[in-house]
Amino acid sequence: MDSSLPSSAAGMTPAIERLLTDLVAAAKQCFQDALRSIILFGSGAEGRLRATSDLNLLFALRRFDKPQVDAFREPLRVANVAARASVMFVLESELPAAAEAFAVKFDDIGRRRRVLYGDDVIATLTTSRAAKKQKLVQILLNLTLRLRERYAAVSLREEQLAVVIAEAAGPLRSAAATLLELEGRAIASPKEALEAVAAAGGTGWSEAVAAISTARQSQSLPAGAAAPVLFELMALAEALRLRTERLA
């Protein structure tokens, strides 16, 4: 498959398109026959990258050899600095176990992905309902604890708290999508899934979820807004966790 991503198809800026093309070319050169697949996932695959977004990639490898990885370090460093590129290196033999161990993440990869090179190693993966439920509870509890810590650590600077709110988008959206899937409800996208579950909680949650998009786009919120939004998001995460725990 062609390693370039037309901006009209993927919503990429020309700079990000070039960066991905260069990174895929470097990976092919460095890993050679050890490279089975490169998959872009998350907001980048949707063409919804924001200033706070990571450029998430999965490399499926046949082996993880030190000389090949060492050769790839500099291209990866450049991509990380330029676009917050982050690579998950998974051996092809590990994929079924990884999908079960990281069920919510692989659920999200399954929903939002673009194959940049090789075959679609995600298409045939399956995860159990029990694994999704267990991992979802863990993710939501971990998010709640992390948001509490971040509030205590950085809330004197509202601009820093706005970044924390923006970074909560990914885990909250993927959690909402997986929860609705477990409940047997159709979802259009993780973003719309979070909006749907927030609407069930009333105006406060819906406004907090809307503020996430504002924080992602501008890395700021109106004066005095960040702390109340963060507390609403903590309450939302806790409610989603309790709702997950009640599932059969």
TILO-691386 format. One record per residue (C-alpha): residue number from 1; residue in three letters; x, y, z. Coordinates in Angstrom, 2 decimals. Layout:
REM residues N
(NUM,ALA,(X,Y,Z))
...
***
This chain:
REM residues 248
(1,MET,(0.00,0.00,0.00))
(2,ASP,(1.27,3.48,-0.82))
(3,SER,(2.84,5.07,2.24))
(4,SER,(1.67,8.59,1.39))
(5,LEU,(-1.63,9.89,2.73))
(6,PRO,(-3.54,12.27,0.45))
(7,SER,(-4.75,15.15,2.57))
(8,SER,(-8.14,15.04,0.88))
(9,ALA,(-8.62,11.47,2.09))
(10,ALA,(-7.04,11.63,5.51))
(11,GLY,(-7.47,15.25,6.55))
(12,MET,(-3.72,15.65,6.94))
(13,THR,(-1.76,18.85,6.46))
(14,PRO,(0.92,18.60,3.76))
(15,ALA,(3.61,18.80,6.47))
(16,ILE,(2.20,15.83,8.40))
(17,GLU,(1.67,13.91,5.15))
(18,ARG,(5.34,14.41,4.25))
(19,LEU,(6.45,13.45,7.74))
(20,LEU,(4.49,10.19,7.59))
(21,THR,(5.78,9.41,4.12))
(22,ASP,(9.37,9.97,5.28))
(23,LEU,(8.87,7.96,8.46))
(24,VAL,(7.40,4.99,6.58))
(25,ALA,(10.26,5.12,4.08))
(26,ALA,(12.81,5.17,6.91))
(27,ALA,(11.08,2.26,8.65))
(28,LYS,(11.13,0.17,5.48))
(29,GLN,(14.82,0.88,5.02))
(30,CYS,(15.76,0.21,8.65))
(31,PHE,(13.60,-2.84,9.41))
(32,GLN,(13.52,-4.39,5.92))
(33,ASP,(11.91,-7.85,6.00))
(34,ALA,(11.25,-7.59,9.76))
(35,LEU,(8.54,-4.98,9.08))
(36,ARG,(5.11,-6.48,8.44))
(37,SER,(2.76,-3.52,8.86))
(38,ILE,(2.54,0.16,9.84))
(39,ILE,(-0.84,1.43,11.02))
(40,LEU,(-1.80,4.99,11.89))
(41,PHE,(-4.52,5.10,14.53))
(42,GLY,(-6.47,7.52,16.68))
(43,SER,(-7.23,11.14,15.78))
(44,GLY,(-4.57,11.16,13.08))
(45,ALA,(-6.36,8.38,11.23))
(46,GLU,(-9.56,10.45,11.40))
(47,GLY,(-7.83,13.60,10.17))
(48,ARG,(-8.60,15.33,13.48))
(49,LEU,(-5.13,16.13,14.78))
(50,ARG,(-4.96,19.06,17.18))
(51,ALA,(-2.03,20.83,18.82))
(52,THR,(-2.32,18.51,21.83))
(53,SER,(-2.73,15.32,19.75))
(54,ASP,(-0.15,12.57,19.44))
(55,LEU,(0.54,10.97,16.08))
(56,ASN,(-0.03,7.34,17.06))
(57,LEU,(1.44,4.48,15.05))
(58,LEU,(1.56,0.72,15.43))
(59,PHE,(4.49,-1.16,13.92))
(60,ALA,(3.91,-4.91,13.57))
(61,LEU,(7.33,-6.55,13.44))
(62,ARG,(8.53,-10.09,12.84))
(63,ARG,(11.44,-9.47,15.21))
(64,PHE,(12.84,-6.59,17.29))
(65,ASP,(16.55,-6.49,16.47))
(66,LYS,(18.83,-3.95,18.12))
(67,PRO,(20.77,-2.85,14.99))
(68,GLN,(17.54,-2.21,13.07))
(69,VAL,(15.95,-0.30,15.96))
(70,ASP,(19.13,1.73,16.47))
(71,ALA,(19.06,2.76,12.82))
(72,PHE,(15.46,3.92,13.22))
(73,ARG,(16.01,6.02,16.34))
(74,GLU,(16.90,9.27,14.60))
(75,PRO,(13.97,9.29,12.13))
(76,LEU,(11.64,8.53,15.05))
(77,ARG,(13.17,11.29,17.17))
(78,VAL,(12.64,13.81,14.36))
(79,ALA,(9.01,12.73,13.94))
(80,ASN,(8.44,12.91,17.69))
(81,VAL,(9.78,16.46,17.90))
(82,ALA,(7.92,17.61,14.79))
(83,ALA,(4.54,15.97,15.39))
(84,ARG,(4.59,14.11,18.71))
(85,ALA,(4.87,10.82,16.82))
(86,SER,(4.67,7.78,19.09))
(87,VAL,(5.18,4.18,17.96))
(88,MET,(3.88,0.99,19.57))
(89,PHE,(6.23,-1.82,18.50))
(90,VAL,(4.40,-5.17,18.60))
(91,LEU,(5.70,-8.49,17.35))
(92,GLU,(3.24,-10.21,15.05))
(93,SER,(3.26,-13.20,17.43))
(94,GLU,(2.19,-10.88,20.28))
(95,LEU,(-0.80,-9.32,18.55))
(96,PRO,(-3.53,-11.65,19.91))
(97,ALA,(-2.22,-11.34,23.48))
(98,ALA,(-1.82,-7.56,23.13))
(99,ALA,(-5.39,-7.20,21.87))
(100,GLU,(-6.66,-9.04,24.94))
(101,ALA,(-4.37,-7.28,27.44))
(102,PHE,(-5.06,-3.80,26.01))
(103,ALA,(-8.61,-4.45,24.90))
(104,VAL,(-9.90,-0.86,24.94))
(105,LYS,(-6.86,0.51,23.07))
(106,PHE,(-7.12,-2.18,20.39))
(107,ASP,(-10.86,-1.59,20.22))
(108,ASP,(-10.08,2.02,19.43))
(109,ILE,(-7.42,1.06,16.88))
(110,GLY,(-10.03,-1.15,15.24))
(111,ARG,(-12.41,1.79,14.92))
(112,ARG,(-9.90,4.44,13.80))
(113,ARG,(-6.99,3.21,11.69))
(114,ARG,(-5.27,3.62,8.34))
(115,VAL,(-2.82,1.08,7.00))
(116,LEU,(0.26,2.95,5.80))
(117,TYR,(2.33,-0.09,4.86))
(118,GLY,(1.82,-3.85,4.68))
(119,ASP,(-1.33,-5.72,5.60))
(120,ASP,(-4.11,-4.87,8.05))
(121,VAL,(-3.03,-6.92,11.06))
(122,ILE,(-5.89,-5.50,13.14))
(123,ALA,(-8.73,-6.76,10.95))
(124,THR,(-8.63,-10.34,12.22))
(125,LEU,(-8.01,-9.60,15.91))
(126,THR,(-10.75,-10.24,18.47))
(127,THR,(-11.04,-9.37,22.16))
(128,SER,(-13.30,-10.93,24.73))
(129,ARG,(-16.13,-9.06,26.41))
(130,ALA,(-14.61,-9.83,29.82))
(131,ALA,(-11.27,-8.33,28.80))
(132,LYS,(-12.94,-5.17,27.48))
(133,LYS,(-14.94,-4.71,30.66))
(134,GLN,(-11.99,-5.31,32.97))
(135,LYS,(-9.70,-2.98,31.03))
(136,LEU,(-12.37,-0.31,30.76))
(137,VAL,(-12.83,-0.22,34.55))
(138,GLN,(-9.06,0.03,34.98))
(139,ILE,(-8.68,2.84,32.44))
(140,LEU,(-11.49,4.92,33.93))
(141,LEU,(-10.22,4.49,37.48))
(142,ASN,(-6.68,5.36,36.40))
(143,LEU,(-7.96,8.44,34.56))
(144,THR,(-9.85,9.63,37.64))
(145,LEU,(-6.76,9.25,39.81))
(146,ARG,(-4.58,10.99,37.26))
(147,LEU,(-6.97,13.95,36.89))
(148,ARG,(-7.03,14.40,40.66))
(149,GLU,(-3.23,14.41,40.76))
(150,ARG,(-3.00,16.86,37.86))
(151,TYR,(-5.50,19.22,39.49))
(152,ALA,(-3.52,19.27,42.72))
(153,ALA,(-0.24,19.75,40.86))
(154,VAL,(-1.00,22.35,38.18))
(155,SER,(-4.32,24.06,38.91))
(156,LEU,(-2.62,27.30,39.99))
(157,ARG,(-1.90,27.77,36.27))
(158,GLU,(-5.14,27.60,34.31))
(159,GLU,(-3.35,27.22,30.97))
(160,GLN,(-1.72,24.04,32.25))
(161,LEU,(-5.06,22.73,33.47))
(162,ALA,(-6.51,23.35,30.00))
(163,VAL,(-3.86,21.03,28.54))
(164,VAL,(-4.82,18.35,31.08))
(165,ILE,(-8.45,18.68,29.96))
(166,ALA,(-7.46,18.43,26.29))
(167,GLU,(-5.41,15.29,26.95))
(168,ALA,(-8.41,13.65,28.65))
(169,ALA,(-10.20,13.56,25.30))
(170,GLY,(-8.57,10.35,24.06))
(171,PRO,(-9.21,8.06,27.04))
(172,LEU,(-12.71,9.43,27.67))
(173,ARG,(-13.79,9.09,24.05))
(174,SER,(-12.45,5.58,23.57))
(175,ALA,(-13.93,4.54,26.94))
(176,ALA,(-17.35,5.89,25.97))
(177,ALA,(-17.22,4.11,22.61))
(178,THR,(-16.29,0.78,24.18))
(179,LEU,(-18.98,1.17,26.86))
(180,LEU,(-21.70,1.79,24.29))
(181,GLU,(-20.46,-1.18,22.29))
(182,LEU,(-20.64,-3.39,25.39))
(183,GLU,(-24.19,-2.14,25.93))
(184,GLY,(-25.09,-3.13,22.37))
(185,ARG,(-25.52,0.41,21.11))
(186,ALA,(-24.34,1.61,17.70))
(187,ILE,(-21.75,4.39,17.65))
(188,ALA,(-20.75,6.74,14.86))
(189,SER,(-17.40,7.79,16.33))
(190,PRO,(-15.67,7.94,19.76))
(191,LYS,(-16.29,11.70,19.88))
(192,GLU,(-20.02,11.23,19.34))
(193,ALA,(-20.06,8.34,21.81))
(194,LEU,(-18.71,10.62,24.56))
(195,GLU,(-21.22,13.32,23.66))
(196,ALA,(-24.02,10.75,23.91))
(197,VAL,(-23.05,9.44,27.34))
(198,ALA,(-22.44,12.98,28.61))
(199,ALA,(-25.91,14.07,27.46))
(200,ALA,(-27.44,11.45,29.75))
(201,GLY,(-25.89,13.24,32.71))
(202,GLY,(-27.31,16.66,32.00))
(203,THR,(-25.99,20.09,31.12))
(204,GLY,(-22.86,20.00,33.30))
(205,TRP,(-21.34,16.96,31.60))
(206,SER,(-22.31,18.11,28.12))
(207,GLU,(-20.72,21.51,28.69))
(208,ALA,(-17.57,19.86,30.07))
(209,VAL,(-17.30,17.61,27.03))
(210,ALA,(-17.76,20.61,24.73))
(211,ALA,(-14.95,22.34,26.64))
(212,ILE,(-12.63,19.45,25.78))
(213,SER,(-12.89,20.36,22.10))
(214,THR,(-12.23,24.02,22.89))
(215,ALA,(-9.17,23.10,24.95))
(216,ARG,(-7.86,20.82,22.19))
(217,GLN,(-8.24,23.49,19.53))
(218,SER,(-6.93,26.52,21.41))
(219,GLN,(-5.05,25.00,24.40))
(220,SER,(-6.95,27.42,26.61))
(221,LEU,(-10.35,27.98,28.23))
(222,PRO,(-12.11,31.11,29.49))
(223,ALA,(-10.81,32.42,32.81))
(224,GLY,(-12.15,30.43,35.74))
(225,ALA,(-13.59,27.65,33.58))
(226,ALA,(-10.86,25.00,33.73))
(227,ALA,(-11.29,23.81,37.31))
(228,PRO,(-15.09,23.31,37.16))
(229,VAL,(-14.70,21.51,33.81))
(230,LEU,(-12.09,19.17,35.24))
(231,PHE,(-14.29,18.26,38.20))
(232,GLU,(-17.19,17.52,35.85))
(233,LEU,(-14.91,15.25,33.81))
(234,MET,(-13.81,13.42,36.95))
(235,ALA,(-17.45,12.87,37.86))
(236,LEU,(-18.16,11.66,34.33))
(237,ALA,(-15.25,9.20,34.41))
(238,GLU,(-16.45,7.82,37.74))
(239,ALA,(-19.99,7.44,36.43))
(240,LEU,(-18.76,5.59,33.35))
(241,ARG,(-16.73,3.25,35.55))
(242,LEU,(-19.72,2.46,37.76))
(243,ARG,(-21.87,1.91,34.69))
(244,THR,(-19.27,-0.51,33.33))
(245,GLU,(-19.10,-2.42,36.60))
(246,ARG,(-22.87,-2.98,36.46))
(247,LEU,(-22.68,-4.67,33.06))
(248,ALA,(-23.41,-8.38,32.95))
***
